[in-house]
């Protein structure tokens, strides 16, 4: 399963689902499933960490690492996270949150291994973002993120309302030009960080 994610060339649309239990005292557990419902990734996030360091494994045994997402600094609203392929040890890119912009509408820069911007990851619309943040019960409105640029959409990431399980569906469009683990890391970060803030 692990190698199928790494080698996926997105010649056809690909879909994943990430599930995280909302009410946990000792950090979060993430399960990643493919379109057929098979488990393809697992992560156990530690609670109360000043510096985010998320490791994703192929399954719950946590014997075979797949992906590492590590913050460059301690808690920072504009933090940058390096994404590494755990099998090869190679950095595949980075994700940098745009702190001030994200106060109104969540926005991330997607960077290549040399930290050159290659795409954006944005919340669907400013109006819905304001509803989620400032209206009573607005956090019940599911979030929707788009990975792409002004002319192309490469992936779609949608949360689904559930009071007990934070669930996100990731649809990666055919011919997505980015490393599969970079796209998956973006979704994992959204579930880990955005989801935690909305609990």
Secondary structure, DSSP 4 states (H G I P E B T S, - for coil): -HHHHHT---SS-EEEEEEEES--SS--EEEEEETTS-EEEEEEPPSS-SS-EEEEESSTT--SEEEEEEESSSS-TT-EEEEEETTTTEEEEEEEE-TTGGGTS-EEEEE-TTS-EEEEEEES-HHHHHHHHHSTTGGGSPPEEEEE-SS-EEEEEEEE--SSEEEEEEEEPTT--S-HHHHHHHHHHIIIIIHHHT-
